[in-house]
Amino acid sequence: MTTAAAYAKAIYDLDKAKFSKEYFANLKNALESRGHRKLLPAILSEYEKLELAAERSKTRSAITPESERNRQLLELYRRLVSNN
């Protein structure tokens, strides 16, 4: 995990309500004191990747009526084939 990815993960794990302009100013000051201010664009990019992954995960986990019906039909087919 890169330094930028570690910062992004830490920010992502924070409660959205706690993240304010004051917090961002403190983060910027902390990055400057450590010499990591140049990582801000990379941190933003990594943060966006985390949000996109979470969004895609929600989409993949959604069960649609069609997929449930297909699952049931496949299960029924397997039972019929195994009995013969």
C-alpha positions as CSV (number, residue, x, y, z in Angstrom):
1,M,0.0,0.0,0.0
2,T,1.4,3.4,-1.0
3,T,1.5,6.3,1.3
4,A,-1.2,8.1,-0.7
5,A,-3.4,4.9,-0.5
6,A,-2.9,4.8,3.3
7,Y,-4.0,8.4,3.7
8,A,-7.0,7.8,1.4
9,K,-8.1,4.7,3.4
10,A,-7.8,6.6,6.6
11,I,-9.9,9.5,5.3
12,Y,-12.4,7.1,3.8
13,D,-12.8,5.2,7.1
14,L,-13.7,8.5,8.9
15,D,-17.3,9.3,9.5
16,K,-18.5,11.7,6.8
17,A,-20.1,13.9,9.4
18,K,-16.7,14.5,11.0
19,F,-15.0,15.5,7.8
20,S,-15.3,19.3,7.6
21,K,-13.3,22.3,6.3
22,E,-11.5,22.5,9.6
23,Y,-10.5,18.8,9.4
24,F,-9.3,19.3,5.8
25,A,-7.1,22.3,6.9
26,N,-5.6,20.2,9.7
27,L,-5.0,17.4,7.2
28,K,-3.3,19.8,4.8
29,N,-1.1,21.1,7.6
30,A,-0.1,17.6,8.7
31,L,0.8,16.7,5.2
32,E,2.9,19.8,4.8
33,S,4.7,19.1,8.1
34,R,5.6,15.6,6.9
35,G,6.5,16.7,3.4
36,H,3.6,14.9,1.9
37,R,1.6,17.8,0.5
38,K,2.6,16.8,-3.1
39,L,0.6,13.6,-2.5
40,L,-2.8,15.4,-2.4
41,P,-3.7,14.6,-6.0
42,A,-2.8,11.0,-5.5
43,I,-4.7,10.8,-2.2
44,L,-7.8,12.2,-4.0
45,S,-7.4,9.6,-6.8
46,E,-7.1,6.8,-4.3
47,Y,-10.1,8.0,-2.3
48,E,-12.2,8.1,-5.5
49,K,-11.2,4.5,-6.2
50,L,-12.4,3.5,-2.8
51,E,-15.7,5.2,-3.3
52,L,-16.1,3.6,-6.7
53,A,-15.3,0.1,-5.3
54,A,-17.9,0.6,-2.6
55,E,-20.5,1.7,-5.1
56,R,-19.8,-1.3,-7.4
57,S,-19.9,-3.6,-4.4
58,K,-23.4,-2.4,-3.6
59,T,-24.5,-2.9,-7.2
60,R,-23.1,-6.4,-7.4
61,S,-24.7,-7.5,-4.2
62,A,-28.2,-6.4,-5.2
63,I,-30.5,-9.3,-5.9
64,T,-32.9,-8.7,-8.7
65,P,-36.1,-10.7,-9.2
66,E,-34.7,-12.1,-12.4
67,S,-31.5,-13.3,-10.9
68,E,-33.4,-15.0,-8.0
69,R,-35.7,-16.7,-10.5
70,N,-32.8,-17.9,-12.5
71,R,-31.2,-19.3,-9.3
72,Q,-34.4,-21.1,-8.4
73,L,-34.7,-22.6,-11.9
74,L,-31.1,-23.7,-11.9
75,E,-31.5,-25.4,-8.5
76,L,-34.7,-27.2,-9.7
77,Y,-32.9,-28.3,-12.8
78,R,-30.0,-29.7,-10.8
79,R,-32.4,-31.7,-8.6
80,L,-34.2,-33.1,-11.6
81,V,-31.0,-34.2,-13.3
82,S,-29.5,-35.7,-10.1
83,N,-32.6,-37.9,-9.5
84,N,-32.2,-39.6,-12.9
